[in-house]
């Protein structure tokens, strides 16, 4: 679907000049300068919101042990804090 937008000549001239200075068309210039589309309602906005309520660990993929059971100990600690309502 397309729409027709009427703007005054002086505004179009300024738009065209700005677009040419950026190496684009007036339509391309407008598209670049619009704010990003709104996120869907309820979508996480930060990593903290994305990972809220999750507990786990990350494996590096290596085979050597960097420390003895530190991942399990940390995961158990965080899980205990979460169950106690302190996280």
C-alpha positions as CSV (number, residue, x, y, z in Angstrom):
1,X,0.0,0.0,0.0
2,X,1.4,3.4,-0.8
3,X,0.3,6.9,0.3
4,X,0.6,10.4,-1.2
5,X,2.1,13.0,1.1
6,X,1.9,16.6,0.1
7,X,4.6,18.9,1.5
8,X,5.5,22.6,0.6
9,X,8.1,23.1,-2.1
10,X,10.6,24.7,0.2
11,X,10.4,21.7,2.6
12,X,10.8,19.3,-0.2
13,X,13.8,21.2,-1.5
14,X,15.4,21.0,1.9
15,X,14.6,17.3,2.2
16,X,16.1,16.6,-1.3
17,X,19.3,18.6,-0.4
18,X,19.7,16.6,2.9
19,X,19.1,13.3,1.1
20,X,21.7,14.1,-1.7
21,X,24.2,15.2,1.0
22,X,23.8,11.7,2.5
23,X,23.9,9.9,-0.9
24,X,20.3,8.7,-0.7
25,X,16.8,9.6,-1.9
26,X,14.3,11.7,0.0
27,X,12.3,8.6,0.9
28,X,15.5,6.9,2.1
29,X,16.5,9.9,4.2
30,X,13.1,9.9,5.9
31,X,13.3,6.1,6.5
32,X,16.7,6.5,8.1
33,X,15.6,9.3,10.4
34,X,12.4,7.7,11.7
35,X,12.6,6.2,15.2
36,X,12.8,2.4,15.4
37,X,9.5,0.5,15.4
38,X,8.0,0.0,18.9
39,X,8.7,-3.3,20.6
40,X,5.8,-5.7,21.0
41,X,4.1,-5.3,24.4
42,X,5.7,-7.5,27.1
43,X,9.0,-8.0,25.1
44,X,12.1,-7.9,27.3
45,X,14.0,-4.6,26.9
46,X,17.2,-5.5,28.8
47,X,19.3,-8.6,29.4
48,X,18.2,-8.5,33.0
49,X,14.5,-8.8,31.9
50,X,15.4,-11.5,29.3
51,X,17.1,-13.7,31.9
52,X,14.9,-12.9,34.9
53,X,14.2,-16.1,37.0
54,X,16.8,-18.1,35.1
55,X,19.7,-19.8,36.9
56,X,22.5,-21.7,35.1
57,X,26.0,-21.7,34.0
58,X,28.0,-21.3,30.8
59,X,30.5,-23.8,29.6
60,X,33.4,-22.5,27.6
61,X,33.7,-25.6,25.4
62,X,37.2,-26.4,26.6
63,X,38.1,-29.7,28.2
64,X,40.5,-28.5,30.9
65,X,39.2,-27.6,34.4
66,X,39.9,-24.1,35.4
67,X,38.8,-24.6,39.0
68,X,37.2,-27.5,40.8
69,X,33.4,-27.4,40.6
70,X,33.2,-23.6,40.8
71,X,30.3,-23.6,38.3
72,X,28.2,-26.0,40.4
73,X,29.0,-24.2,43.6
74,X,28.1,-20.9,42.2
75,X,24.9,-22.2,40.6
76,X,23.9,-23.8,44.0
77,X,24.6,-20.5,45.8
78,X,22.5,-18.5,43.4
79,X,19.7,-21.0,43.5
80,X,19.7,-20.9,47.3
81,X,19.5,-17.1,47.2
82,X,16.6,-17.2,44.7
83,X,14.7,-19.7,46.8
84,X,15.2,-17.6,49.9
85,X,13.8,-14.6,48.1
86,X,17.0,-12.7,48.1
87,X,17.6,-12.5,44.4
